[in-house]
Amino acid sequence: MAISVSFINMKGGVGKTTLAMQMALAADQAGFRTLAVDLDPQANLSQALVGAEKYLKHLEENKPTIVQIFEGYMPPTKSATSPTPIEPEEVLVKDVRRYSSSSKLHLIPSRLELSQTLRNPAGKERRLAKALAKVADGYDLIIIDCAPTDSVLTDAAYFASRYVLIPIKPEFMATIGLPLLARSLQAFKLENDDTKIDICGIVFVHSSYTPGPETKQSVSEVTEFAKSQGWPILKAHVRYSKSYPRAARQSVPLSWTRNVHRATKSGFEEFRREFFALIGIQKEAA
């Protein structure tokens, strides 16, 4: 059975999608059967994994996305003049192979229309979990990239996840969202005490080469808050590097980008090992 982890922060621009992409690729490289789920209407993870051109073609051909998981059907088309039911297996993009022919990585893509789910959320919060339950036996790891909002999409992620990873930039505006996340998760647990979900850790994602006084103060404040909640903080920090956006543009693992510094690669590898250990994946797949 797959281990499912949501990458969540109520603040956008903290490196959440970048880490979700690279962790999905790292797990794939390690031989784990991995499913990446894009739960953000901006669909940045989808575009980064398959490439912008292939993603736009997917939309132009009216292929299913995570929207159909929440709505439960495909809308009428030229060839199908009435709505048709759809199974989760049909939503999977199984040819996420832009960087390697041996890749086992699959994707549930998103699209902007997912935001319409927020207008009529009643009864939809468990649909992602039910869909993933039908395909989970085919994977070792499921990574869910979440939208930076407390909404039905967040509840859907909670229902579908065993763990939550919180990427955070050590900056004031990025750290003030932590209490919001704590209240959101606490409220969810109180209302759904049959669902087991835990914070597996907080990881600092730096936005500059050199940490200054603001960075150090923010790290200290987050550390203090995390201790009050009993949340682990990863020892590994993800340091700033231009190689991350370059890897996203090329849809490749960080280590495959040109001129990537050895320290950048080793830093991400340290994060990968610690993350795998926290969620219980400690050995390379066969």
ZAMARGU-4260 file (C-alpha; in steps of 0.2 Angstrom, whole numbers, plus 5000, padded with zeros to 4 digits):
<rodrens>
0) 5000/5000/5000 | 5007/5017/4995 | 5012/5030/5008 | 5003/5046/5004 | 5011/5063/5008
5) 5004/5081/5005 | 5015/5096/5003 | 5006/5110/5011 | 5008/5128/5016 | 4994/5141/5017
10) 5007/5153/5010 | 5011/5152/4991 | 5028/5155/4984 | 5037/5144/4997 | 5045/5131/4985
15) 5031/5118/4988 | 5028/5113/4970 | 5047/5113/4967 | 5050/5101/4981 | 5035/5090/4976
20) 5042/5089/4958 | 5060/5085/4963 | 5054/5073/4977 | 5043/5063/4965 | 5057/5062/4952
25) 5069/5057/4966 | 5058/5043/4972 | 5056/5038/4954 | 5075/5037/4951 | 5076/5027/4967
30) 5064/5014/4959 | 5049/5018/4969 | 5032/5017/4960 | 5027/5035/4962 | 5011/5045/4959
35) 5011/5064/4959 | 4994/5072/4961 | 4992/5090/4956 | 4979/5098/4968 | 4982/5116/4963
40) 4972/5125/4950 | 4987/5133/4944 | 4993/5116/4938 | 5012/5121/4940 | 5017/5103/4945
45) 5008/5096/4930 | 5017/5108/4918 | 5034/5105/4926 | 5033/5086/4925 | 5027/5084/4908
50) 5032/5100/4900 | 5022/5115/4895 | 5019/5109/4877 | 5013/5092/4881 | 5002/5099/4895
55) 4993/5111/4883 | 4990/5097/4871 | 4983/5086/4885 | 4970/5100/4888 | 4967/5104/4870
60) 4962/5085/4868 | 4950/5086/4882 | 4959/5072/4892 | 4953/5070/4910 | 4961/5079/4924
65) 4959/5079/4943 | 4943/5090/4940 | 4935/5074/4934 | 4939/5065/4950 | 4930/5079/4960
70) 4915/5080/4947 | 4914/5061/4944 | 4911/5062/4925 | 4917/5068/4908 | 4907/5082/4901
75) 4899/5080/4884 | 4911/5081/4868 | 4909/5080/4849 | 4911/5061/4850 | 4901/5059/4867
80) 4885/5069/4867 | 4881/5066/4885 | 4891/5065/4901 | 4900/5049/4904 | 4906/5041/4920
85) 4925/5040/4923 | 4936/5029/4933 | 4952/5035/4942 | 4963/5024/4931 | 4958/5034/4916
90) 4964/5051/4924 | 4982/5044/4926 | 4995/5051/4914 | 5007/5036/4913 | 5019/5043/4900
95) 5028/5055/4911 | 5044/5050/4903 | 5052/5066/4896 | 5068/5063/4906 | 5069/5044/4906
100) 5062/5029/4896 | 5063/5019/4912 | 5053/5031/4922 | 5038/5023/4933 | 5032/5040/4938
105) 5013/5043/4935 | 5003/5060/4936 | 4986/5065/4940 | 4986/5082/4931 | 4976/5098/4936
110) 4969/5112/4927 | 4962/5130/4931 | 4944/5124/4931 | 4948/5115/4947 | 4945/5131/4956
115) 4926/5129/4951 | 4926/5115/4964 | 4927/5129/4977 | 4911/5136/4972 | 4901/5121/4975
120) 4911/5110/4988 | 4897/5101/4996 | 4901/5082/4997 | 4917/5083/4987 | 4930/5082/5001
125) 4932/5063/5001 | 4932/5060/4982 | 4951/5061/4980 | 4954/5049/4994 | 4941/5037/4987
130) 4949/5038/4969 | 4967/5036/4976 | 4961/5020/4986 | 4956/5012/4969 | 4974/5014/4962
135) 4985/5015/4978 | 4990/4996/4977 | 5000/5001/4961 | 5011/5013/4970 | 5024/5014/4984
140) 5023/5033/4986 | 5009/5046/4982 | 5014/5065/4983 | 5001/5078/4983 | 5005/5096/4979
145) 4992/5107/4987 | 4985/5124/4984 | 4990/5137/4996 | 4972/5139/5003 | 4961/5132/5017
150) 4947/5125/5007 | 4938/5109/5001 | 4955/5105/4992 | 4964/5105/5008 | 4951/5094/5016
155) 4953/5082/5001 | 4972/5082/5004 | 4970/5078/5022 | 4958/5064/5019 | 4970/5057/5006
160) 4986/5058/5016 | 4995/5049/5030 | 5008/5063/5032 | 5010/5082/5028 | 5026/5090/5024
165) 5027/5109/5026 | 5040/5118/5015 | 5043/5135/5022 | 5054/5150/5018 | 5062/5158/5033
170) 5054/5175/5030 | 5041/5184/5040 | 5027/5183/5027 | 5030/5165/5024 | 5030/5160/5042
175) 5014/5168/5048 | 5004/5155/5039 | 5010/5141/5051 | 4996/5145/5065 | 4983/5145/5051
180) 4989/5127/5046 | 4989/5121/5064 | 4971/5127/5066 | 4966/5120/5050 | 4973/5103/5054
185) 4967/5103/5072 | 4949/5107/5066 | 4950/5093/5053 | 4956/5080/5066 | 4942/5085/5079
190) 4929/5082/5065 | 4937/5066/5058 | 4945/5057/5072 | 4944/5041/5062 | 4957/5048/5050
195) 4976/5046/5054 | 4986/5061/5048 | 5002/5068/5055 | 5015/5081/5051 | 5030/5072/5046
200) 5041/5088/5046 | 5045/5106/5042 | 5058/5109/5029 | 5066/5126/5027 | 5068/5132/5008
205) 5080/5147/5007 | 5077/5161/4994 | 5094/5168/4995 | 5112/5162/4995 | 5117/5169/5012
210) 5106/5169/5027 | 5104/5186/5036 | 5097/5192/5052 | 5079/5190/5045 | 5082/5172/5040
215) 5089/5168/5057 | 5075/5176/5066 | 5062/5167/5056 | 5071/5150/5058 | 5071/5153/5077
220) 5052/5158/5077 | 5047/5143/5066 | 5057/5131/5077 | 5049/5138/5093 | 5032/5136/5086
225) 5035/5119/5079 | 5041/5113/5096 | 5025/5120/5104 | 5015/5109/5091 | 5027/5093/5093
230) 5031/5095/5074 | 5048/5089/5068 | 5060/5100/5059 | 5071/5093/5046 | 5089/5095/5049
235) 5092/5097/5030 | 5089/5114/5023 | 5085/5116/5004 | 5097/5130/4999 | 5094/5142/4985
240) 5100/5138/4968 | 5095/5143/4950 | 5096/5125/4946 | 5079/5122/4953 | 5069/5133/4941
245) 5081/5126/4927 | 5076/5108/4931 | 5058/5113/4931 | 5059/5121/4914 | 5068/5105/4907
250) 5056/5093/4917 | 5071/5084/4924 | 5078/5079/4941 | 5089/5092/4949 | 5105/5081/4947
255) 5102/5081/4928 | 5103/5100/4925 | 5118/5108/4918 | 5131/5116/4929 | 5122/5111/4945
260) 5134/5113/4960 | 5139/5098/4970 | 5134/5107/4986 | 5116/5109/4978 | 5115/5091/4973
265) 5121/5084/4990 | 5110/5096/5000 | 5095/5090/4991 | 5100/5072/4993 | 5102/5075/5012
270) 5084/5081/5012 | 5078/5066/5001 | 5086/5054/5013 | 5079/5062/5029 | 5061/5064/5021
275) 5061/5045/5016 | 5066/5040/5034 | 5053/5051/5041 | 5039/5043/5031 | 5046/5025/5033
280) 5054/5023/5016 | 5072/5020/5021 | 5079/5008/5008 | 5080/5010/4989 | 5067/5000/4979
285) 5072/4984/4971
</rodrens>
